[in-house]
């Protein structure tokens, strides 16, 4: 079983909808549960040209996604924020690693993005380990960052800065 990465297309909205029906998929993100198909159709049809959204496929089926989102402030043009999820039945099968490799490769080799940022819940140990594997470091912790299933949860702010861009 191999993982194939490609750019997301507007017609992938149904796969995004299915992904976020999975409790584990929205549990680890800021996405609300039970999104409508129309929400994902609009998002994928109307994304900004500066954003990059990838999907991971196994046997032609979309099983995860990752996006790099730009900042409108020109002083932060060197930085992009990452969001990612993998459907629970495909967790631990290299899907997250394949998506992170694609994101980092695009940022470094094609977009000249020197700083990748992300926010991850402090109890999402699997994701934190994945991000560390790709050079992300924890820069801080946000207390009571988001409401999840009726409780406020903390989140780490992590970033990866290309070594050549560090002072």
N, C-alpha and C positions, 0 to 999 in steps of 0.2 A: 504494500500500500504506500503510494508516494503522494506527497502534498504538492500541489501546483498553486503558484501564486499568480494572480493577474489583477489588473485594475478593475475596480467595481464599475458596473454599467447601470444605467437607470433601470433596466429590466431585472436587476438583482433584488429589487425591493421585496419580492415575496420571500426570498431566502433570508433577508435581514429580519423581516417580520417573524419568520419561523425561529430564527436564532434567539430573538428577544422574547419568545414565548417560553423559553427555557429559563427556569428560576435561577439556575447557577449563572447564566449569561448576564441577566440584569442585576443579580445580587452583587456582583463585583464591579458594577459600573454605576454611573449616575443616571442611566436610562431608567425611566419609570417602567413598571411592569405593565404588560398587556397593551403594547402600542398597537395602533391600528395599521392596517396595510397602507392606508392613505398617508400617514405620517412618514413612513419609509419611502413611499413612492415620491413624495414631494422633496424629501431630503436628498435623495439620490438624483432627482431630476434638476435640482436647483443648487447643487454645491458650488462653492467658489472655485474659480480656475486655479487659485493658489493652493487649494487643499488637494491632498492625495489620499485616495481610499483604495485599499487593497482587499481582495477576498482570497481566502484559502479554500481550495477545492480538493476533495478526495473522490476519485471516480466520477468527476464532473459535478459533484454536489458541493455547494457552498457550506462550509462547516465552521468558518470563522471570518473575522474581518479586523482590519486595523486602519486607522486614519491618522494622517498628519494634518494639523490645522494651523493655519497661519495666524499671525497677530496683526490687527489693523494698524498698530502704532509703528511708524517707519523706523523708530529707534530700536525696535525689537524684531526687525526683519530677519535677523540671523537665527531666530528661535522659532520652533514649532512645537505644538502640544500634541501628544499622542493619546489616542484612545484605542482600546483593543478588547476583543472578546472571542472566545472559542466555545462552541457548543460542548456541553458537559460530556457527552458520549465520545468526544474526540480529544478530551483533555489528556495530557500525558503522552501523546502520540507524535510530538514534534511540530504540531500545527502552530503553536505560539512561537517557537523558535524560527520557523520558516517565515512567519509574518514579521517578526522583529528583524530578521536578517534583511528582508526586503525593504523595510522602513529605513533602517540604518544605511543600507546601500544607496537608496534613493537620496537620502539627506546628504550623505558624504560625497557621492560621485556625480550627482546630477542636479542638485539644487543648491549646493554651497550653504547648507544649513549647518551651523557650527554648534548649536545648542538644541538638544531634544529634551522636552520636559514631559512629565506625566505625574498624575496623582493616583495613588493606590491605597486602598484600605489597609490598615496596619495588620489586620488578621488574614490577609490574602498572601500567605507565605509562598505559595507556588508561584504567583505572579512576581513577587519581590525577588525570588531566586532567579527567575527568568530575566528580569530587568538587570540584575547585578551581573549575570552572565554576559550581557551585552554592554557592560561598562557604565551602567547607571549607578549613581550614588545618591544616598538620602541626604537631602539638604535641610529638611525640617519636618516637623509633624504638626498637623492642624488638629486641634482638639475639637471634638463634636462637629466634625466637618460636614457630615451629611446625615439625613434621616434615612434609615434603612429598616424596614419591617418594624416601625414603631419605636426604634431606639436610635440615638445619635451615635455615630461611630467616628473614630479618629482615622486620619489618612496621612500617609507620608507624601511629601513632595520630593520627587526624584528627578535628576537630570543627568544627561550625558553630554560632555563637552569634548569636542575633538581635541586631542592632545596638542596638535600644532596651533590651536587657537587659545590655549591657556597661556597666561603670562607667568 
